[in-house]
């Protein structure tokens, strides 16, 4: 049986270190790095990925990259580190349904880029 364990304590999410202090998304919204006055977003609604078909025995981590918008919605969702096509798809579909309290800069909500690890354990 496949067991899923999501690691997002206090939204401990890996960040892309090469991102400048603020970059723009396709929607025209500035995207910031967490730190230096930008607080991390907080998960308010988390959906676990659907389990793949019976007999599926793979364990590991799918790393999902995304932008959390200033409205707390995940956008630009993509696989940074793949595990297996079906697990990658399930992880992305689940993260699309997540909601966040947005990151804050100078008292206002802002968009941030981050990565989320979704770990699958074979039990």
C-alpha positions as CSV (number, residue, x, y, z in Angstrom):
1,X,0.0,0.0,0.0
2,X,1.2,3.5,-0.8
3,X,1.4,6.0,2.0
4,X,1.7,9.7,1.4
5,X,3.4,12.1,3.8
6,X,3.4,15.8,3.1
7,X,6.1,18.0,4.7
8,X,5.0,21.6,5.0
9,X,5.5,22.5,8.6
10,X,4.9,26.2,9.0
11,X,5.3,26.2,5.2
12,X,9.0,25.2,5.4
13,X,9.4,25.3,1.6
14,X,12.5,25.3,-0.4
15,X,13.1,28.6,-2.3
16,X,14.8,29.2,-5.6
17,X,17.9,31.1,-4.5
18,X,18.5,32.7,-7.9
19,X,15.2,34.7,-7.9
20,X,15.9,38.4,-7.6
21,X,14.2,40.3,-4.8
22,X,11.2,40.9,-7.0
23,X,10.4,39.6,-10.5
24,X,7.2,39.8,-12.5
25,X,4.8,37.0,-13.4
26,X,2.9,36.7,-16.6
27,X,-0.1,38.3,-14.8
28,X,2.0,41.4,-14.0
29,X,2.3,40.7,-10.3
30,X,5.7,41.1,-8.6
31,X,7.0,37.9,-7.2
32,X,9.3,38.1,-4.1
33,X,11.8,35.9,-2.2
34,X,10.9,35.0,1.3
35,X,13.0,36.8,3.9
36,X,14.3,40.4,4.3
37,X,10.8,41.7,5.3
38,X,8.8,39.2,3.3
39,X,7.0,36.6,5.4
40,X,6.2,33.1,4.2
41,X,2.7,32.1,3.1
42,X,0.8,29.7,5.3
43,X,-1.2,26.7,4.1
44,X,-4.8,27.1,5.0
45,X,-6.3,24.3,2.8
46,X,-4.2,21.2,1.8
47,X,-5.4,18.4,-0.4
48,X,-3.6,15.0,-0.5
49,X,-2.8,13.6,-3.9
50,X,-4.9,10.8,-5.2
51,X,-3.3,7.4,-4.8
52,X,-2.2,5.7,-7.9
53,X,-3.7,2.3,-9.0
54,X,-3.3,-0.8,-6.8
55,X,0.0,-2.6,-6.9
56,X,1.9,0.7,-7.5
57,X,5.2,0.5,-5.5
58,X,7.3,3.6,-5.7
59,X,8.7,5.6,-2.8
60,X,10.3,9.1,-3.0
61,X,9.7,12.8,-3.3
62,X,8.1,14.9,-6.0
63,X,9.3,18.5,-5.8
64,X,6.7,20.9,-7.0
65,X,7.6,24.5,-7.9
66,X,4.9,27.2,-7.8
67,X,4.1,30.8,-7.2
68,X,1.7,31.6,-4.3
69,X,-0.2,34.7,-5.5
70,X,-1.1,37.7,-3.4
71,X,-4.6,36.2,-3.2
72,X,-3.2,32.9,-1.7
73,X,-3.7,30.9,-4.8
74,X,-1.1,28.6,-6.4
75,X,-0.1,29.5,-9.9
76,X,2.7,28.5,-12.3
77,X,2.7,24.9,-10.9
78,X,5.3,22.7,-12.3
79,X,7.5,19.6,-11.4
80,X,11.0,20.6,-10.4
81,X,12.1,17.0,-9.5
82,X,10.2,14.1,-10.9
83,X,9.6,10.7,-9.3
84,X,7.2,9.0,-11.7
85,X,4.8,10.4,-14.2
86,X,1.6,9.3,-12.4
87,X,2.9,10.5,-9.0
88,X,4.0,13.8,-10.5
89,X,0.6,14.4,-12.0
90,X,-1.2,13.5,-8.8
91,X,1.1,15.8,-6.8
92,X,0.5,18.7,-9.2
93,X,-3.3,18.2,-9.3
94,X,-3.4,18.2,-5.4
95,X,-1.3,21.4,-5.1
96,X,-3.6,23.2,-7.6
97,X,-6.3,22.8,-4.9
98,X,-4.2,24.2,-2.0
99,X,-5.0,27.6,-0.6
100,X,-2.7,29.9,1.4
101,X,-2.7,33.0,3.6
102,X,-0.4,35.0,1.3
103,X,3.1,36.2,2.0
104,X,3.3,39.7,3.5
105,X,5.6,42.5,2.7
106,X,5.2,46.0,4.3
107,X,1.8,44.9,5.7
108,X,0.5,44.0,2.2
109,X,0.0,40.6,0.6
110,X,2.5,39.7,-2.1
111,X,3.3,36.8,-4.4
112,X,6.2,34.5,-3.7
113,X,7.9,31.7,-5.6
114,X,8.6,28.5,-3.6
115,X,9.0,24.7,-3.8
116,X,6.9,22.1,-2.0
117,X,8.1,18.5,-1.3
118,X,5.5,15.8,-1.6
119,X,6.8,12.6,-0.2
120,X,5.4,9.2,-1.1
121,X,6.3,6.2,1.1
122,X,5.9,2.6,0.1
123,X,4.4,0.8,3.1
